Amino acid sequence: MIEQAYIRVQGINGNKNMVSVSLEVFVNKELCLDGKPPISYFNYIFEPIEDENSPRWDKQAYEYLKTLSEFEGAINV
C-alpha cells in the first residue's frame, strides 16, 4: 500500500462481452503531472452493461474499480 498514491486510467478497450481497463500507478499526483514514469501498471477486466440507457464504458470502469477491495477507501482528487 502506498499512501497518497495516484492512479490514472491509461486505457479502456473491449467489446460488448468484456472491457479491459489499464491503470498506471504513481507515487503521487505531482509526479504524474511532472511527466515521471509510473511505478506500476495494472489491468482489470469486467463485463459491460450494454443497453441504450447504460453509462459509457469509462463510467462503468470507474464504478467497477470502486467495488474492488484494493481500492477500498480510495478518494477522488
PLY file of the C-alpha trace (Angstrom):
ply
format ascii 1.0
element vertex 77
property float x
property float y
property float z
element edge 76
property int vertex1
property int vertex2
end_header
0.00 0.00 0.00
1.28 3.44 -0.90
-0.13 6.41 0.98
-1.02 9.26 -1.38
-0.60 7.06 -4.49
-2.16 8.48 -7.64
-3.81 6.05 -10.03
-4.71 7.06 -13.57
-6.67 5.19 -16.21
-4.25 4.68 -19.09
-6.67 2.99 -21.48
-10.01 1.27 -21.95
-10.55 -1.30 -24.70
-13.04 -4.01 -25.36
-16.28 -5.14 -26.87
-19.81 -5.93 -25.71
-18.56 -9.05 -23.89
-15.58 -7.68 -21.96
-13.77 -4.43 -21.31
-10.12 -4.17 -20.27
-9.05 -1.23 -18.10
-5.33 -0.38 -17.87
-4.15 1.66 -14.88
-0.90 3.48 -14.15
0.24 3.96 -10.54
2.33 6.94 -9.45
3.81 7.71 -6.03
1.73 10.91 -6.01
-0.20 13.21 -8.35
2.64 15.71 -8.65
4.97 13.10 -10.14
2.27 12.15 -12.64
1.77 15.78 -13.65
5.56 16.26 -13.91
5.69 13.50 -16.54
7.54 10.99 -14.37
7.06 7.33 -15.28
4.56 5.25 -13.31
5.88 2.85 -10.67
3.43 0.11 -11.64
0.70 -0.92 -14.07
-2.45 -2.95 -13.50
-5.09 -4.39 -15.81
-8.65 -5.34 -14.93
-11.44 -6.89 -16.97
-15.18 -6.51 -16.46
-18.34 -7.30 -18.39
-20.00 -4.06 -19.50
-23.69 -3.33 -19.32
-24.90 -2.97 -22.88
-28.28 -1.34 -23.20
-29.33 2.01 -24.57
-29.50 3.60 -21.10
-26.21 2.25 -19.76
-23.32 4.60 -18.92
-20.29 4.85 -21.19
-17.52 2.31 -20.61
-15.28 4.81 -18.81
-18.03 5.46 -16.25
-18.72 1.73 -15.90
-15.00 1.04 -15.47
-14.73 3.63 -12.71
-17.73 2.18 -10.88
-16.36 -1.35 -11.28
-12.93 -0.40 -9.90
-14.53 1.21 -6.85
-16.07 -2.19 -5.96
-12.64 -3.88 -5.70
-11.05 -4.35 -2.27
-7.72 -2.83 -3.40
-9.48 0.49 -3.98
-11.45 0.48 -0.74
-11.00 3.86 0.89
-9.72 5.49 -2.32
-10.72 9.11 -2.78
-11.20 11.24 -5.89
-8.75 14.07 -6.49
0 1
1 2
2 3
3 4
4 5
5 6
6 7
7 8
8 9
9 10
10 11
11 12
12 13
13 14
14 15
15 16
16 17
17 18
18 19
19 20
20 21
21 22
22 23
23 24
24 25
25 26
26 27
27 28
28 29
29 30
30 31
31 32
32 33
33 34
34 35
35 36
36 37
37 38
38 39
39 40
40 41
41 42
42 43
43 44
44 45
45 46
46 47
47 48
48 49
49 50
50 51
51 52
52 53
53 54
54 55
55 56
56 57
57 58
58 59
59 60
60 61
61 62
62 63
63 64
64 65
65 66
66 67
67 68
68 69
69 70
70 71
71 72
72 73
73 74
74 75
75 76
